[in-house]
Amino acid sequence: MTDRFLEAAKADARLQMRHLRSEIEPGDAPLKLIEHFPLELARHEPVAGYWPVGGEIDGRPLLAALAKAGRKICLPRMETRAGPARFFVWRAGDALKADAFGVPSPPPTGPELSPRLILVPLLAFDRSGHRLGQGGGHYDRIISLYRAHGAVAVGLAYAEQEMEQVPVGEHDAQLDWILTPDEAIRCRIEGLRGRS
């Protein structure tokens, strides 16, 4: 697929999946993420979460559960729209400040962390671990950078966000796991060997 056709396919999929996601009623889905969280992933820390925007599934209850289990939690902060993202310690109740995208983020005054478990928002996923993001490539760069240091990437999504095959290009980073309110899907078994 040429770059032009790939970008058109991604744009069409984004439009479709944004509409689909806008119709999902969250209910107790965020709590069900905790039920299906693989315990083998709980040994990875620090844990990078995200502040949900635009209908993204809310991973904050999962972050709270991981924090209660003693894990360090951080959130990304984009100082400029071009990035890169930096991760700062976050505890429930900490004051947040809008970043370059207007997303609530920890101020850049606290401790900066290098995450080993990255919870990733998405518009769509497939079972091989490919994800469709918002189109800026920020999480592709984050995953590639921190994976080189042993990080594991876990996409959080509603089950309805699954596609048979997500359109992907050479720079799109694959997820290790996908976690939905219904199940945990291991995508990159070979990518997890030897990690601690």
HUZICOR-V690404 format. One line per field, one symbol per residue. ss: DSSP state (A for helix, B for strand, O for the rest). phi: phi as a letter, one per 30 degrees, with the letter a starting at -180 (. if undefined). A space follows every 10 residues. Layout:
ss = ???
phi = ???
This chain:
ss = OOAAAAAAAA AAAAAAAAAA AAOOOOOOAA AAAAAAOOAA AAAOOOBBBO OOOOOOOOOA AAAAAAAAOO OOBBBBBBOO OOOOBBBBBO OOOOOBBBOO OOOBBBOOOO OBBOOOBBBB OOOBBOOOOO BBOOOOOAAA AAAAAAAOOO OBBBBBOOAA ABOOOOOOOO OOOOOOBBBO OOOBBBOOAA AAOOOO
phi = .deddddddd ddddedddde ddcdcdhcee ddddecdddd ddddadccca cdbiidddcd dddddddddj ddcbbdbcdb ddiddbcbeb bejddcbdcd cidebdddcd dcbcdcbcdc dacabbddjd bccdjdiddd ddddddddcj dccbdcaded ddcdaddbcd cdddddbbcb dcaccdcbed dcdidb
